[in-house]
């Protein structure tokens, strides 16, 4: 979580205002919509889940990317979210999702997956490199493997993109989530 949050903050700082109107490989989302989703769920959502509070409407409809200094604000919010999960008690029990509940460690791993995959999405469409360790990538791959069919059922993932079995761990996670790892080299 700490590693992916640091990389998310780094990537966010590399997004220019001009790039926010650009297209993405995510259907129906421009860069601004992608960034707003990423900021909402991976920082505010992560903190609110740790505190066992629902996201207020004042956040769910907010255009974070329209605010001056949004990337720095995102980095600060990521720090608060990671700090909220630093308490070992937060990792115990279930988190109410409003439509059921989920074990806290499983929920945290799913948000880390969001941080990494959408971090890669943002990095790729803004001409940046996305870097995480194989350990962090392994967590992402595990979540994508475990929940990929569910995400596809709700159009969260596209059909898997074939990736060689000996490809780097994160490339395999990207492919299984319906992302083409070759986009990073092509600059999407």
Buried (B, 14 or more C-beta within 10 A) or exposed (E): BEBBBBBBBBBBEBBEEEBBEBEBBBEEBBBBBBBBBBBBBBBBBBBBBBBEEBBEEEBEEBEBBEEEEBBEBBBEBBBEBBEBBEEEEBBEEEBEEEEEEBEBEEBBBBBBBBBBBBBBBBBBBBBBEBBBEEEBBBBBBBBBEEBBEEBBEEEBBBEBBEBEEEBEBBBBBBBBBBBBBEBBEEEB
